Amino acid sequence: MLNGQPVFALCTARVHNPEVRESVLAFVNAATARGYRVLVFNSSVDYAQPTKSDISCYSVYDLIPYHIVDLIVVMRETIRNRIVCNTIASIAKEHHTPIMCYDGKMEHVPSVYSYSSAAFDSLLDHIIGDHHCTKVDFLTGIRGNYGSECMVLLYQESLRKYGIPFDEERIGYGDYWEQPAIAAVEKFLTKDTPEAIVCVNDEMAIAACSVLHRHGLRVPEDVIVTGNDGIVRERYHTPRLTTCVKDYNRLCAAAIDTAELIMDG
């Protein structure tokens, strides 16, 4: 408590990243509007396996002033390192300070997060049902990764729903970033020119657009390209992508509601 106002300590990483900054600001603004103060503790490191020299960057979380903090809020998806997140939780427990996770998920910790599966399912309905596309290539993330393969299952279910045969050659793995996505789209084009390329994030969708442009294909006139996650960079891309974005107003409202329930016991 500080000057009669409850204090949240928000632990995050990569706040220089536009998407992380947007999420942090949304939380801070929502908390401030409800009468809370927010201290933000940011690490510039986000590696799951940091080097010895990187570990010192996580020491910023040692600066949390537990004597005035009423709740620890961890952004697990930005910090990424499980050991660091668990250490924050353990120290909070030692200080008898409650903890929650915002915009991500932690085991044994109350978590408020959003998954894009419902929105992505609607996007697939739009491409296949509304635009009547039957040659739809699908660019997902890392082969064997749970989240990536779940997206493939959504794609397969949409094809089944509209009676379109599944063709494994229409699945590509872009590892969530530009260069592997470019290689995957080039491989798609050796088969045929699809009617649409559905990507599980915007970075790969932007890469797909660049490949199509080099091949003289227009987006969306010749090939529809969609993304998912609504990164800031997409807002400045020509043409604008059809994508899915987080509703931070609802997410933050739910987070503050959860914080109040936790502090009330």
ZAMI-942399 format. One record per residue (C-alpha): y, z, x; residue in one letter. Coordinates in steps of 0.5 Angstrom, whole numbers, padded with zeros to 4 digits, always signed. Example, Ala and Ser with C-alpha at 12.3 -4.5 7.8 and 13.67 -1.06 7.14 Angstrom:
% ZAMI-942399
-0009+0016+0025a -0002+0014+0027s 
//
This chain:
% ZAMI-942399
+0000+0000+0000m +0007-0002+0003l +0013+0000-0001n +0009+0002-0007g +0006-0005-0007q -0001-0007-0006p -0003-0011+0000v -0008-0016+0001f -0010-0018+0008a -0012-0026+0008l -0017-0028+0014c -0017-0035+0015t -0017-0040+0020a -0014-0047+0022r -0008-0046+0018v -0005-0052+0021h -0010-0056+0017n -0006-0059+0011p -0012-0057+0006e -0012-0050+0009v -0005-0049+0009r -0005-0051+0001e -0010-0047+0000s -0007-0041+0003v +0000-0042+0000l -0003-0043-0007a -0007-0036-0006f +0000-0032-0003v +0004-0035-0009n -0001-0033-0014a -0001-0026-0011a +0006-0025-0010t +0007-0027-0017a +0003-0021-0019r +0007-0016-0015g +0002-0016-0009y +0004-0017-0002r +0000-0022+0003v -0001-0021+0010l -0004-0027+0013v -0009-0027+0020f -0010-0034+0022n -0015-0036+0028s -0014-0043+0031s -0022-0044+0032v -0027-0046+0027d -0033-0047+0031y -0039-0044+0028a -0042-0044+0035q -0035-0042+0039p -0035-0042+0047t -0033-0035+0051k -0026-0037+0051s -0026-0039+0044d -0028-0032+0042i -0021-0029+0044s -0018-0033+0038c -0022-0029+0033y -0019-0022+0036s -0013-0023+0031v -0017-0020+0026y -0017-0014+0030d -0010-0013+0028l -0011-0012+0021i -0007-0005+0019p -0012-0002+0015y -0008+0004+0014h -0004+0000+0009i -0009-0006+0007v -0012-0005+0000d -0016-0011+0000l -0019-0016+0005i -0020-0023+0003v -0024-0028+0007v -0024-0035+0007m -0031-0036+0009r -0030-0044+0009e -0025-0044+0014t -0027-0039+0019i -0034-0042+0019r -0037-0037+0024n -0042-0033+0020r -0042-0027+0025i -0035-0027+0025v -0034-0026+0018c -0040-0021+0017n -0036-0017+0023t -0030-0017+0019i -0034-0014+0013a -0037-0009+0017s -0031-0006+0020i -0027-0006+0013a -0033-0002+0010k -0032+0003+0016e -0025+0003+0013h -0027+0004+0006h -0023-0002+0005t -0026-0007-0001p -0027-0014+0001i -0028-0021-0003m -0028-0028-0001c -0024-0033-0003y -0025-0041-0003d -0032-0040+0000g -0038-0036-0001k -0041-0030+0003m -0047-0026+0002e -0047-0019-0002h -0039-0020-0002v -0035-0022-0009p -0034-0029-0008s -0029-0034-0012v -0030-0041-0010y -0031-0048-0014s -0036-0053-0013y -0034-0061-0014s -0041-0062-0017s -0038-0063-0024a -0032-0067-0023a -0036-0071-0018f -0041-0072-0024d -0036-0075-0028s -0033-0079-0023l -0040-0083-0022l -0040-0083-0030d -0033-0087-0029h -0036-0092-0024i -0042-0093-0027i -0041-0092-0035g -0034-0094-0035d -0033-0100-0030h -0040-0102-0031h -0042-0102-0024c -0049-0103-0022t -0049-0105-0014k -0046-0098-0012v -0047-0096-0005d -0047-0088-0004f -0044-0085+0003l -0046-0078+0003t -0045-0073+0009g -0050-0070+0014i -0058-0072+0013r -0062-0066+0011g -0056-0062+0010n -0057-0058+0003y -0050-0060+0000g -0051-0067+0003s -0057-0068-0001e -0055-0065-0007c -0050-0070-0008m -0055-0076-0007v -0059-0072-0013l -0053-0073-0017l -0052-0080-0015y -0060-0081-0017q -0059-0078-0023e -0053-0082-0025s -0057-0088-0024l -0063-0086-0028r -0058-0084-0034k -0055-0091-0034y -0062-0095-0033g -0060-0097-0026i -0066-0098-0021p -0065-0093-0014f -0065-0097-0008d -0065-0093-0002e -0062-0098+0002e -0056-0096-0002r -0055-0089+0001i -0051-0088+0008g -0050-0082+0012y -0043-0081+0015g -0043-0074+0017d -0037-0073+0013y -0032-0076+0019w -0029-0083+0020e -0034-0086+0026q -0041-0085+0023p -0038-0087+0016a -0035-0094+0019i -0042-0095+0022a -0045-0093+0015a -0041-0098+0011v -0042-0104+0016e -0049-0103+0015k -0048-0103+0007f -0045-0110+0008l -0051-0113+0012t -0054-0112+0005k -0049-0115+0000d -0042-0114-0002t -0043-0108-0007p -0039-0107-0013e -0037-0100-0011a -0038-0095-0005i -0038-0088-0007v -0036-0083-0002c -0037-0075-0002v -0031-0074+0002n -0024-0077+0002d -0024-0078+0010e -0030-0083+0009m -0027-0086+0003a -0021-0088+0008i -0026-0090+0013a -0029-0095+0008a -0023-0098+0006c -0021-0100+0013s -0028-0103+0014v -0027-0107+0008l -0020-0109+0010h -0023-0112+0016r -0028-0116+0012h -0023-0119+0008g -0025-0115+0002l -0019-0112-0003r -0020-0105-0005v -0020-0104-0011p -0020-0111-0014e -0026-0113-0010d -0030-0107-0008v -0028-0100-0012i -0028-0094-0007v -0028-0087-0009t -0027-0080-0005g -0028-0073-0006n -0024-0067-0004d -0017-0069-0005g -0014-0069+0002i -0007-0069+0004v -0008-0075+0008r -0010-0079+0002e -0004-0078-0002r -0001-0083+0003y -0006-0088+0003h -0005-0095+0000t -0008-0096-0004p -0009-0089-0007r -0016-0087-0008l -0020-0084-0014t -0022-0077-0012t -0023-0070-0014c -0018-0065-0013v -0019-0057-0013k -0015-0054-0019d -0012-0048-0015y -0008-0045-0020n -0014-0044-0024r -0018-0042-0017l -0012-0037-0015c -0012-0034-0022a -0019-0032-0022a -0019-0030-0015a -0013-0025-0017i -0017-0023-0023d -0023-0021-0019t -0019-0018-0013a -0016-0013-0019e -0023-0012-0022l -0025-0010-0015i -0019-0005-0013m -0020-0002-0020d -0027+0000-0018g 
//
